[in-house]
Amino acid sequence: MTMIFDAPTMLDDPGTALPARARILLVEGRQLVGETLQAALTSRGLDVTLSACASAAETLDAVRSHRPGVVVLDLERAGAGSGRDLIRPVIELGATVLVLMGITDRLELARCLEAGAAGVASNSDSFSSVLDMFGRAAAGDVVTPLGDRLRYQRELDAHRRADRRRLAPFESLTPRERDVLALIVDGRPAAEIARQANVTLPTVRTQVRSILQKLAVNSQMAAAAMARNAGWVALR
């Protein structure tokens, strides 16, 4: 994640000093970014521990060990799988979670807030605004106002409804038909599909006809294109 540094506000500013009562665990694998954030927050009186956890388990162990009031997760370096999956477990350990994102993705931001994050910062935010967000979290103040949360949630809900509409035709496929469609998308001919599944060629052709009928298309090429365009392949 590349932060936009606002040099004049990066270090001490007596007018915007952050409260000293919260401990912050900064989970950040990139040394330059992590040490810069740690120095800026420490200079404002906060107790900041920098941890380059390599896995989700290590991150949770660090939270249990340090017992911070605030945990800052770099979504791209928060362990195996989706860093977003760590938000709820960290909250259950008693910490407020702030998320750092490498890009501005409103849907991912909404997913993080839905998972329980108090706030999300991206590389489009100034360094001073990120520090201000940390300060509000450390003070126990609202980081993301309710109105903003509702707006992001509405966008996420609309996106999910669109996904469901787009993927609805594929829900009628049987498990075997889904397997056959996946092979069709990979460009496998019917004869090869039959050999791989150890079934007869007429059986595969019957399955293909059923797939085309359910998807309301008239060729295997059209079925493959529909699956790719709908994002169905990526979900398998």
Order of alpha helices (4+ residues) and beta strands (2+ residues): alpha-beta-alpha-beta-alpha-beta-alpha-beta-alpha-beta-alpha-alpha-alpha-alpha-alpha-alpha-alpha
